Amino acid sequence: MSAQTLVFETTHHALWSEEVARELRLGVEGVPAPSAARAGCDLALAVLEDDLEDLIAALRERGIAFRVFEPRTA
């Protein structure tokens, strides 16, 4: 199963997002933020594709800032 990566500008938002995901029983794992993401925080969340929309909706509802990291392929 594939995953998407969410990146954050603050550690607070990354940890809060992980907490929200766990409360909702969504498939996430804390991972190092990809250097190419140029995020303000070194922590990211790998999110199962099936859970991505639910997590995005929950984070927006709570006002948690994030972005979905889209790696560029050449």
Backbone torsions as a table, in degrees:
resi	resn	phi	psi	omega
1	MET	NA	136.6	-177.0
2	SER	-89.5	163.3	-177.7
3	ALA	-134.0	156.0	172.5
4	GLN	-109.7	158.2	180.0
5	THR	-113.6	127.9	173.5
6	LEU	-102.1	135.0	178.5
7	VAL	-119.1	159.1	-171.2
8	PHE	-137.1	158.2	176.7
9	GLU	-90.5	-19.7	178.8
10	THR	-132.8	149.6	176.2
11	THR	-63.4	-36.3	178.5
12	HIS	-55.6	-47.8	-179.8
13	HIS	-66.5	-36.9	178.4
14	ALA	-63.6	-47.6	-179.3
15	LEU	-68.3	-38.2	177.7
16	TRP	-63.5	-42.1	179.2
17	SER	-62.5	-41.5	178.2
18	GLU	-63.5	-40.3	178.2
19	GLU	-62.2	-45.2	178.4
20	VAL	-59.8	-46.5	-179.0
21	ALA	-60.5	-42.8	-179.4
22	ARG	-66.9	-39.6	177.3
23	GLU	-60.2	-36.2	-179.3
24	LEU	-87.4	0.7	-179.8
25	ARG	59.4	42.0	177.9
26	LEU	-94.9	151.5	-178.1
27	GLY	-79.5	101.2	177.9
28	VAL	-134.6	159.5	173.7
29	GLU	-145.9	133.2	175.0
30	GLY	-71.0	129.4	-178.6
31	VAL	-137.9	161.4	174.3
32	PRO	-65.6	140.9	177.8
33	ALA	-69.2	136.0	176.9
34	PRO	-62.1	137.2	-179.2
35	SER	-61.0	-31.7	179.3
36	ALA	-66.6	-17.9	-179.3
37	ALA	-73.3	-21.3	-178.8
38	ARG	49.1	45.5	179.6
39	ALA	-85.1	157.1	178.5
40	GLY	-76.6	-12.0	-177.1
41	CYS	-122.9	142.2	-179.6
42	ASP	-83.5	-2.6	-179.6
43	LEU	-104.8	136.2	177.0
44	ALA	-131.0	171.8	175.3
45	LEU	-121.0	126.9	169.5
46	ALA	-88.6	126.0	-174.4
47	VAL	-121.7	130.6	176.5
48	LEU	-60.2	137.6	-178.8
49	GLU	-50.5	-40.6	-177.8
50	ASP	-65.0	-22.0	-177.1
51	ASP	-104.5	-5.0	-173.2
52	LEU	-59.0	-50.4	-177.3
53	GLU	-61.5	-41.0	179.4
54	ASP	-64.4	-41.2	179.9
55	LEU	-68.2	-43.9	178.5
56	ILE	-57.4	-45.5	179.1
57	ALA	-61.1	-43.1	-179.2
58	ALA	-66.1	-40.2	-179.8
59	LEU	-68.1	-41.3	177.9
60	ARG	-63.7	-40.6	179.6
61	GLU	-60.1	-34.6	-178.2
62	ARG	-92.0	-2.6	178.8
63	GLY	75.1	28.0	179.8
64	ILE	-89.0	122.9	-179.2
65	ALA	-79.7	134.7	-179.5
66	PHE	-160.8	170.0	165.9
67	ARG	-145.3	151.3	176.5
68	VAL	-83.3	123.3	179.6
69	PHE	-80.0	122.7	178.4
70	GLU	-113.2	99.7	-179.9
71	PRO	-63.8	141.6	179.0
72	ARG	-86.4	134.7	177.0
73	THR	-112.0	139.3	-177.7
74	ALA	-88.5	NA	NA
